């Protein structure tokens, strides 16, 4: 997970590219706008099977934290700068809508949403 710190009127995160020693490639590069979880796992089976476990953990955390904001520009992979080889899933970042950070929706129509009901 990316490490966040409070700055003056901003939130900062530590550079997870290790001073550009690795390249960040957003999932949009290989998924387009397709946010389907199973399709993403299938692509990871081809690109980086070792990324699947961390991807599923990220989705689990999104579920627990009620984060509806996981799109293909806010997760991705890290590549070796010199070879282009995939190293790992990038650190989890951009959880700004998690934990109901913007408050509850005014028109709650979802009766079976346990997090909202509680």
Phi and psi restraints in degrees (value plus and minus 20) as a CYANA .aco file:
   2 UNK   PHI     -84.2   -44.2
   2 UNK   PSI     126.2   166.2
   3 UNK   PHI    -115.4   -75.4
   3 UNK   PSI     107.0   147.0
   4 UNK   PHI    -129.8   -89.8
   4 UNK   PSI     126.6   166.6
   5 UNK   PHI    -156.5  -116.5
   5 UNK   PSI     128.1   168.1
   6 UNK   PHI    -100.5   -60.5
   6 UNK   PSI     110.4   150.4
   7 UNK   PHI    -133.9   -93.9
   7 UNK   PSI    -195.9  -155.9
   8 UNK   PHI     -94.9   -54.9
   8 UNK   PSI      89.9   129.9
   9 UNK   PHI      42.4    82.4
   9 UNK   PSI      -3.2    36.8
  10 UNK   PHI    -165.6  -125.6
  10 UNK   PSI     147.0   187.0
  11 UNK   PHI    -135.4   -95.4
  11 UNK   PSI     110.0   150.0
  12 UNK   PHI    -129.2   -89.2
  12 UNK   PSI     135.0   175.0
  13 UNK   PHI    -152.3  -112.3
  13 UNK   PSI     126.6   166.6
  14 UNK   PHI     -87.5   -47.5
  14 UNK   PSI     122.7   162.7
  15 UNK   PHI     -86.0   -46.0
  15 UNK   PSI      91.4   131.4
  16 UNK   PHI    -107.3   -67.3
  16 UNK   PSI     -12.1    27.9
  17 UNK   PHI    -116.3   -76.3
  17 UNK   PSI     -14.8    25.2
  18 UNK   PHI      34.1    74.1
  18 UNK   PSI      37.4    77.4
  19 UNK   PHI      36.5    76.5
  19 UNK   PSI      24.5    64.5
  20 UNK   PHI      45.2    85.2
  20 UNK   PSI       6.3    46.3
  21 UNK   PHI     -98.9   -58.9
  21 UNK   PSI     -37.6     2.4
  22 UNK   PHI    -152.0  -112.0
  22 UNK   PSI     136.6   176.6
  23 UNK   PHI    -121.7   -81.7
  23 UNK   PSI     118.2   158.2
  24 UNK   PHI    -111.9   -71.9
  24 UNK   PSI     108.5   148.5
  25 UNK   PHI    -139.5   -99.5
  25 UNK   PSI      92.9   132.9
  26 UNK   PHI     -84.1   -44.1
  26 UNK   PSI     131.5   171.5
  27 UNK   PHI     -79.6   -39.6
  27 UNK   PSI     -42.9    -2.9
  28 UNK   PHI     -75.1   -35.1
  28 UNK   PSI     -52.1   -12.1
  29 UNK   PHI     -79.9   -39.9
  29 UNK   PSI     -56.4   -16.4
  30 UNK   PHI    -133.0   -93.0
  30 UNK   PSI     -27.8    12.2
  31 UNK   PHI    -135.2   -95.2
  31 UNK   PSI     -36.5     3.5
  32 UNK   PHI      43.1    83.1
  32 UNK   PSI    -160.6  -120.6
  33 UNK   PHI    -107.9   -67.9
  33 UNK   PSI     -16.2    23.8
  34 UNK   PHI     -93.3   -53.3
  34 UNK   PSI      88.8   128.8
  35 UNK   PHI    -118.2   -78.2
  35 UNK   PSI     -11.6    28.4
  36 UNK   PHI     -83.1   -43.1
  36 UNK   PSI     106.8   146.8
  37 UNK   PHI     -83.8   -43.8
  37 UNK   PSI     -64.1   -24.1
  38 UNK   PHI     -86.1   -46.1
  38 UNK   PSI     -61.1   -21.1
  39 UNK   PHI     -81.8   -41.8
  39 UNK   PSI     -58.8   -18.8
  40 UNK   PHI     -85.8   -45.8
  40 UNK   PSI     -64.1   -24.1
  41 UNK   PHI     -80.4   -40.4
  41 UNK   PSI     -60.8   -20.8
  42 UNK   PHI     -84.0   -44.0
  42 UNK   PSI     -59.1   -19.1
  43 UNK   PHI     -85.6   -45.6
  43 UNK   PSI     -62.6   -22.6
  44 UNK   PHI     -82.5   -42.5
  44 UNK   PSI     -51.5   -11.5
  45 UNK   PHI     -78.5   -38.5
  45 UNK   PSI     -55.3   -15.3
  46 UNK   PHI    -103.3   -63.3
  46 UNK   PSI     -65.8   -25.8
  47 UNK   PHI     -99.8   -59.8
  47 UNK   PSI     -67.3   -27.3
  48 UNK   PHI    -179.4  -139.4
  48 UNK   PSI      62.8   102.8
  49 UNK   PHI     -74.7   -34.7
  49 UNK   PSI     -50.6   -10.6
  50 UNK   PHI     -87.4   -47.4
  50 UNK   PSI     -36.1     3.9
  51 UNK   PHI    -100.1   -60.1
  51 UNK   PSI     -38.9     1.1
  52 UNK   PHI     -80.5   -40.5
  52 UNK   PSI     -67.4   -27.4
  53 UNK   PHI     -79.7   -39.7
  53 UNK   PSI     -64.7   -24.7
  54 UNK   PHI     -89.2   -49.2
  54 UNK   PSI     -53.4   -13.4
  55 UNK   PHI     -83.6   -43.6
  55 UNK   PSI     -64.9   -24.9
  56 UNK   PHI     -84.5   -44.5
  56 UNK   PSI     -59.5   -19.5
  57 UNK   PHI     -82.4   -42.4
  57 UNK   PSI     -58.9   -18.9
  58 UNK   PHI     -82.7   -42.7
  58 UNK   PSI     -63.8   -23.8
  59 UNK   PHI     -84.9   -44.9
  59 UNK   PSI     -58.1   -18.1
  60 UNK   PHI     -82.3   -42.3
  60 UNK   PSI     -65.7   -25.7
  61 UNK   PHI     -81.5   -41.5
  61 UNK   PSI     -61.9   -21.9
  62 UNK   PHI     -77.8   -37.8
  62 UNK   PSI     -59.8   -19.8
  63 UNK   PHI     -86.7   -46.7
  63 UNK   PSI     -68.2   -28.2
  64 UNK   PHI     -82.8   -42.8
  64 UNK   PSI     -58.6   -18.6
  65 UNK   PHI    -110.2   -70.2
  65 UNK   PSI     -16.8    23.2
  66 UNK   PHI      36.1    76.1
  66 UNK   PSI      27.2    67.2
  67 UNK   PHI    -115.1   -75.1
  67 UNK   PSI      85.6   125.6
  68 UNK   PHI    -110.4   -70.4
  68 UNK   PSI      -8.7    31.3
  69 UNK   PHI    -130.0   -90.0
  69 UNK   PSI       9.8    49.8
  70 UNK   PHI    -111.4   -71.4
  70 UNK   PSI      77.4   117.4
  71 UNK   PHI    -137.0   -97.0
  71 UNK   PSI     157.5   197.5
  72 UNK   PHI     -97.2   -57.2
  72 UNK   PSI     -18.8    21.2
  73 UNK   PHI    -121.3   -81.3
  73 UNK   PSI     -27.7    12.3
  74 UNK   PHI    -138.3   -98.3
  74 UNK   PSI      10.9    50.9
  75 UNK   PHI    -176.6  -136.6
  75 UNK   PSI     141.8   181.8
  76 UNK   PHI     157.8   197.8
  76 UNK   PSI    -180.3  -140.3
  77 UNK   PHI    -140.6  -100.6
  77 UNK   PSI     142.5   182.5
  78 UNK   PHI    -129.0   -89.0
  78 UNK   PSI     114.4   154.4
  79 UNK   PHI    -139.6   -99.6
  79 UNK   PSI     127.0   167.0
  80 UNK   PHI     -84.4   -44.4
  80 UNK   PSI     110.0   150.0
  81 UNK   PHI     -80.9   -40.9
  81 UNK   PSI     -60.0   -20.0
  82 UNK   PHI    -101.5   -61.5
  82 UNK   PSI     -62.3   -22.3
  83 UNK   PHI    -120.6   -80.6
  83 UNK   PSI     -42.8    -2.8
  84 UNK   PHI      61.9   101.9
  84 UNK   PSI     -20.0    20.0
  85 UNK   PHI     -84.7   -44.7
  85 UNK   PSI     122.7   162.7
  86 UNK   PHI     -95.4   -55.4
  86 UNK   PSI     109.3   149.3
  87 UNK   PHI    -118.7   -78.7
  87 UNK   PSI     -62.4   -22.4
  88 UNK   PHI    -194.8  -154.8
  88 UNK   PSI     151.1   191.1
  89 UNK   PHI     -91.8   -51.8
  89 UNK   PSI     118.7   158.7
  90 UNK   PHI     -85.8   -45.8
  90 UNK   PSI     137.3   177.3
  91 UNK   PHI     -75.2   -35.2
  91 UNK   PSI     126.1   166.1
  92 UNK   PHI     -86.6   -46.6
  92 UNK   PSI     108.2   148.2
  93 UNK   PHI    -166.4  -126.4
  93 UNK   PSI     154.0   194.0
  94 UNK   PHI      37.9    77.9
  94 UNK   PSI      45.9    85.9
  95 UNK   PHI    -127.2   -87.2
  95 UNK   PSI      14.8    54.8
  96 UNK   PHI     -85.1   -45.1
  96 UNK   PSI     -40.3    -0.3
  97 UNK   PHI    -119.3   -79.3
  97 UNK   PSI     -17.0    23.0
  98 UNK   PHI     -94.1   -54.1
  98 UNK   PSI     140.5   180.5
  99 UNK   PHI      35.3    75.3
  99 UNK   PSI      13.3    53.3
 100 UNK   PHI      32.8    72.8
 100 UNK   PSI      24.7    64.7
 101 UNK   PHI     -82.6   -42.6
 101 UNK   PSI     -42.2    -2.2
 102 UNK   PHI    -123.4   -83.4
 102 UNK   PSI      -5.2    34.8
 103 UNK   PHI      64.3   104.3
 103 UNK   PSI     152.3   192.3
 104 UNK   PHI     -96.9   -56.9
 104 UNK   PSI     127.1   167.1
 105 UNK   PHI     -82.5   -42.5
 105 UNK   PSI     126.7   166.7
 106 UNK   PHI     -91.4   -51.4
 106 UNK   PSI     -52.5   -12.5
 107 UNK   PHI    -129.9   -89.9
 107 UNK   PSI      59.9    99.9
 108 UNK   PHI    -103.2   -63.2
 108 UNK   PSI      91.5   131.5
 109 UNK   PHI    -132.3   -92.3
 109 UNK   PSI     -22.3    17.7
 110 UNK   PHI    -107.1   -67.1
 110 UNK   PSI      84.8   124.8
 111 UNK   PHI     -95.4   -55.4
 111 UNK   PSI     -48.1    -8.1
 112 UNK   PHI    -118.1   -78.1
 112 UNK   PSI      -6.8    33.2
 113 UNK   PHI    -105.1   -65.1
 113 UNK   PSI      80.0   120.0
 114 UNK   PHI     -79.1   -39.1
 114 UNK   PSI     -59.9   -19.9
 115 UNK   PHI     -83.8   -43.8
 115 UNK   PSI     -59.9   -19.9
 116 UNK   PHI     -92.3   -52.3
 116 UNK   PSI     -60.9   -20.9
 117 UNK   PHI     -81.3   -41.3
 117 UNK   PSI     -58.0   -18.0
